[in-house]
Amino acid sequence: MHWPRLISDKRFGLEDYHDPHKNGVRTDFRRDYDRLVFSSPFRRLQNKTQVFPLPGSIFVHNRLTHSMEVACVGKSMADEIATGLRNRYAGAEWVDCFNHIGDITAAACLAHDLGNPPFGHSGEKAISTFFSEGAGRVLQSRLTESQWNDLIHFEGNANAFRVLTHQFKGRRKGGFAMTYSMLASIVKYPFESRLATKNKFGFFSTELPDFLKVAAELGMISNPGSAGEVRYARHPLVYIVEAADDICYEVMDIEDAHKLKILSTQQVIDAFLSFFTADRRERMEEVMATVSDPNEKIAYLRSCVVGALVRRCAEAFLSHEDEILEGTFKGSLLEHIPELERSAYARCNSLSWEKIYCAGDVVDIELAGNRIITFLLEKLIGAVLEPDLNYSKLLLAKFPDQYDIHAPTLFGRIQAVLDHVSAMTDVYALDLYRKLNGIQLRIEN
């Protein structure tokens, strides 16, 4: 792959209006970022679970704050990489394309969770298992193999690509009309659903032509399987988005767990100090001794850890640039950082799985989310399957107009339901669940 082609400000759906010579202080990549910030799907992330239940008296991260932090970290990492690349290709005519890497990455980071359903990753699991294990199994014989694989492997990353590119009813062609480079930068798993690993893939069968169009424009490398499966090498900037996401959720989940007293102050201090050499730890302990607030100590350590990981991941990207461009790079950037930081990150990951993700409140939200989403799918899919029933008509009347519940194909109607459910906030999904169960009904005389 070649950088001048990989960095393209052509807009998806607005190709006929593309002007490669236009000037302006605000680039199209910056417009991507701004367009996302002002969008409804992005704002709805404020009421979607990250890991812990949405906040009461103690604030913890939701999908919105997580995405904003990932964008900050991703831009810092991308800017550091861009500096190295500009120096490396100083004599090239196209070297200025590296000036845009930070904005492209920041926008991709903002959008990376845009397709996630309510209740965190348990929401994704609830949707996929509704079809693989639940009431949705009866639909398999009525769908194609690729459509069925899309459903039983439902994935937020693939749904984010759909949210950004699909022309919903009454909306403009090209969806959000994002730049090609930004769209490619969110496709973490650039292969079709029948190749899904642990439910991970990059695009639904309905968006396959859209992805192929983006990949062809940017010169992404195709690695088809023996049976002609669609598989591509990642766009290079995906590695930066992935690293920023991994850094933020790992480090910030631990900080949130400390605020919620799931982890002790000493446990977190020990975990975060393990990223540094003895000399650096000594200086950091001196800084911590100047404050008495435990949360302030942890915040200081968190910033140090994030900074260290950003630098190491930037170094890893620059060291392995050739492999990344050739499509032969294996693993993530975090797997290629030095042993000290890599071992410390693994320690934090183990701590999270042992103490955080099995915590009572986290499991409770997964159980509740599974029940709520399963119930909503049963009712809403039932309504699109039998739209002439009286109860179905009442339910279908509640659908937003943008979702095509009368699509000519069964799969199209099922997708309309999934589009609606995955766009819901935790609060809206719970409210609808209660109303459909008659729990929240007020009749005034």
N, C-alpha and C positions, 0 to 999 in steps of 0.2 A: 504494500500500500504506500501511497505517496502523500505527503503532507499538503501540498497545494490543492490536491483533489479532495482530501479528507475534510478540509475546512471550507465549507460552502454555505453561503448565506441565501441560497435559493430557498424559497418558501414552499412547503408542501401544499398543493392545491392552488397556488398562485404563481405557478411557473411561467405563465404567459406574461406576467407583469415584472419578471425579474430583470433588474438593471445592474449588471456587475460594476458599473462605473459611477454609480450614484455616490454623492458625498453627503456628509452630515456628521455632527458631533455624536449623535446617538446611533450606534450601529444596529443592524438587524438582530444581532446576538443579544445586545442589551434590551432590545424590544421584546425578545422572547422572555427574558427574565421579568420585565415589567408586566407583560401580558399575563403571565402566570400569577403574579402577586395580586392582580386585580380580578382574578377569575373566581367564580363561585366554587368549582371543585377544589381549588386550593384553600379557600376560606373554610370550607367544610372540614378540612383536616383538623381544625381546632377542637372538634368534638368527636375525634376518632382515637381510640386507645392506641398507645404505643406499646407499653408492657403492663404498667400498673393501672388500676381503675382510675378514671378521670378524677381530678383533684377535689378534695374537700378543703380542710384547713391547711393542708400541706401541698404545695404545688409540685407536681411531677410532670414529666414530658408527655405531650400528646403528639400526634402525627405532624401537626403544624410546626410546633417549636422544634421537633426533631429535624424536619425538612429544612428549616431555616438555618439550624446549626450545621447540618451537613453541607449546605450551600456555602457557608462561611469557610468551613474546613476545606471543602473541595476547591474553592477559588484560591485559597492560600497555597494549596499543594500545586494547583495548575499554574499559578503565577511563578512559583519556584521552578517548576519544570520548564516553563516558557523561557525563563531567563537562561537556563542551560541550553535549550535548543537554539535560541537566538545566537548564542556564542558559538555553538557547534556549526551552525549554517550561516555564519555572518556574511559570507560572500554571495549567497543565493539571492536571486531576484525576488523570490517569493517569501523571504524571511519574515516579512511583516505579518504573514498569516498567523504567526505565533502570538501576536498581540491579542488575538481573540480567544485563545484557549481558556483563559480565566472566566470570561463571560459565558461561553458555551457550557463549561463545566458547572458553573453556578446555577444556570437555568436547568440543566439536566438534574442536578441535585434537588432543586426545588420540586421537580416533577416526578422524582423516582418513586414516590409512594402514592401518586395521584389515583392509581387504580385499586388501592387496597380497600377491601370492604370494612364495615364496622367490626369492632372487637379484636383488632390486631390480627396476628397470623392465624389465630383460631377461627376467624371469619373465613379465611381462604379455605381452611381445612373443612369447615362446615359445608361450604358450597360443593367442594369436590366430592366429599363423602355422601352428600345427599344423592348424588348420581351413582357413585360406585357401591355404596352400602345401603342407601335408604330408599325412599319411595320413588326416587327418580330412575331406579334401575329398569323399570318397565319400559322406559323410552328408548333403550339401546337399539332395539330392532327397527326403530323408525328413523334412525339417524345414520349418517355415513361414519366410517371408521374415524376419519379426521375430526368430524364434529363431536363424536363421543369422546375422543381423546382430549379435545378442548375442555369438555365439561368435567371429566373425572380428574383432570390435572389443573383445574382452575387456578390461576396464578395472578397475583397483583401486578407483576411486572408486565405481563402480556396485556393485562387490562389497562394499564397506564398508556401503552402504545395505542390501544383502541380509543381511549378517552381523548387522546391528543389528535388522532387522525380521522376518526369516523365522522361522517356527515350525519348527525342526528337530525330528526325531522325538524324542519323549520330553521336549521342552522346552515352556515355557509360551507361550501366545498372545502375539503382539507381540514375540517375540524378547527383546531386552534391555529392552523396555518403556520406551524413552527418551521424553523430552518431545518434543512436536511441533516446538518451536523448535530444539532441538538437532539433530534429524534433518534439518530443512530446511537447517541451517547447514553440513552436510557435502556437500550436493549442489552441487558446483562447476559441473557441466554439466547444467542441468535440462532435458534433452531426451532423446528415445528414441534407440536405437542406430542406426536408419537415417539419422539426422541427424548421426552421429558425424563429428567433424573431428579428424584425426590420432589416431584410435582413442579419442577422448574423448567420453563421454556419461555420463548420470547414474544410470540404473537399468535393470535387465534387464526384459524383457517380463513376467516373472513378478511383479515388484515394481511394475509400473505402477499397479495399483489402489491400492497402499499409498502411493505418492508422490502420486497425485491426491487421496487422502484428506487427507494432510498439507497439501498446497497449498491445498485448499479451506478447511480449518480456519483457516489463517493468512492467507487473503486474498491469496495470491500471484498475480501477473498472468500470465494465459495469453496466449501469442503464437503461436497455431497457424499452421502453414504452409498453403500453397494446397491441399495434398492432405489436410488435417486432421491433420498430424503434431503430436505432443505436444511443445510447447516452452513453457517458462515463463521469466519473468524471475527472476533469482536472489533468494533471501532476502538482505536487506542484510548480515547478519552473515557471509555467505559471503565477501564482499570482505575482511573482517578476517582470517578463517581463511586465505584464499589469500595475503594479504600476509605474514602471520606465517610461513607455510610457505616462501614464496619467499625471504624474508630469511634464514631459518635455513639452508636448504640451500645457498644461495649463499655466505654468509659462513662457515658451518661447514665446508663442503667445502674451502674455501681454507685454513682453519686446519688441517684434517686433512692436506691436501696438504703443508703446511709441516712438520708433525710427521714425515711420511713422506719428507721431503726431495725431494719432487717439485717443489716451489717453494722458491726461496731466501728467506731472511729479507728481503732487500732488495726482492725482487719483491712480497712481501706488504705490506711497509711502504709501498711506493709506491702499491700499489692501494688500501689502506685510507685513507691520508692524502688521497687524491684526493677523498674525500667532504667535505672541510672547506676553509674559507677559509684564506688565508695566515696570518692572526693566530692562528686556532685551531690550525693545524698547528704553528706555532712553540711554542705552549704544550704541545702533545702531545709534541713532540720533547724538550722539557725534562723532562717526566715520564718518558719512555722512557730518558733519560740516567741516571736514578737507579737503574736495574736493569741487570744484565748478562746475565741469562738471556733468550735470544732468544724462547723460548716465552712467557715472561712479557710481553715487549714486544708480541707478537702478540695475546695474550689481552686486554691493555689496549686495543689498537686495535680488536679485535673488539667489545668492549663499547661503545666509543664509536660505532662504525658502527651497531650494532644500535639503540642509543638514538636516534641521529639519524634512522634510517629509521622507527622507531616513531612519532616525533613528526611527521615529514613525512607519513606515511600517515594518521595521525589527522587532520591538517589537511586532507588531500585528501578524506577521507570527509566531514568537516563542511562543506567548501566545496561538495561535490557531492551533499549529502543529498537535495535535491529530485529530481535526476535518478535517483539510486539508488532512491528510493521510487516514482518513476514508471516504472521499468524501462527507462529510456532511456540509462543510463550505459554508456559504451563503454570496454572495456579493463579493466585492473587498477588498483588504487590506486597501485602503483609507477610506472605510466605517467603519473601526474598529479602527481608530486612535482616540486619545482623542478629546473631544468636541472642545477645543480651535482651534486646527489645522483643524479639520473637518469642522467647521463653516467658517473658513477663506478660506478654499479651495472652499467651496460652494459659498462664496461671489465672489471669482475670476471667478468661472464658470458662475455665473449670469452676471458678468461684461463682460465676453467674448461674451456671447450670445446677450447681449443688445447693445454692442458697436463695437465688432470686426466682428463677423460672418455675420452681416447684413451691413457691411461697403460697400460703392459703389464699390471699387476695387475688393473686395472679390466676390460680387454678379456678377460683370462683368465677372470675370474669370469662374464662374460657368455657366453663360449663354453661353459664347463662347465655353467652354469645352463641354457642352451638345450638342451644334449645331455641333461641329467638329466631336465628337465621333459618334453621330447619323448618320451623313452623311457618315463617313467611314464605319460604319457597313452596311448601306444600300448598298453601292457599293461593298464591299468585300464579304459580304454574298451572294449578288446577283450573284457574279462571281463564287463562289463555287457551287451554286445551278444550274447555267447554264454555265458550263465551256466551252462549245463548241462555244459560241458566240464570235465574234471577240473582242469586248470590254473586255469580261471576260478574254480571253487569254492574252490581254495586261496587265490587272490588276494582274492576277495570276503570271505573269512573274516577278513581283516586290516583291513577297513573299520571305523571306529568306528560304533557303533550309531546315532548321530544322523543319519547320511547315508542317504537313502532310495534305496539301490541297486536296489530292486525297485519303483520308482515305476511307475505305470501307463503313462506316456508315455516315449518315447525321450528327449525333451529333458529330462525330469525325471531320468532315469538319468544322462545326460551331466552335468547340473548337480550331481548327487551326487558324481561324480568330480571336477569342478572345485572344489566346496566342500572336498573332502578335500585335493586337491593345493594349492590356494591357502592353506589353513590350515597347511600344513607349514612347519616351520623349514628353513633351509638345511641344518642338520645332519641332521635327520630325512630330508629328501629324498635327501641324499647316501647316508645309511645304507641306505635302502630300495633305492636304485638299485644299490648294491653287493651287497646280499643277493639281489636278483632276477637279478643277473648272475652269482651264485655266487662273487663276489670275497671276500665276508666270511662264511665258513661254517666253523664249528668242530665237528668230530665227535669226541667223546671215547669211549674204550674203556670 
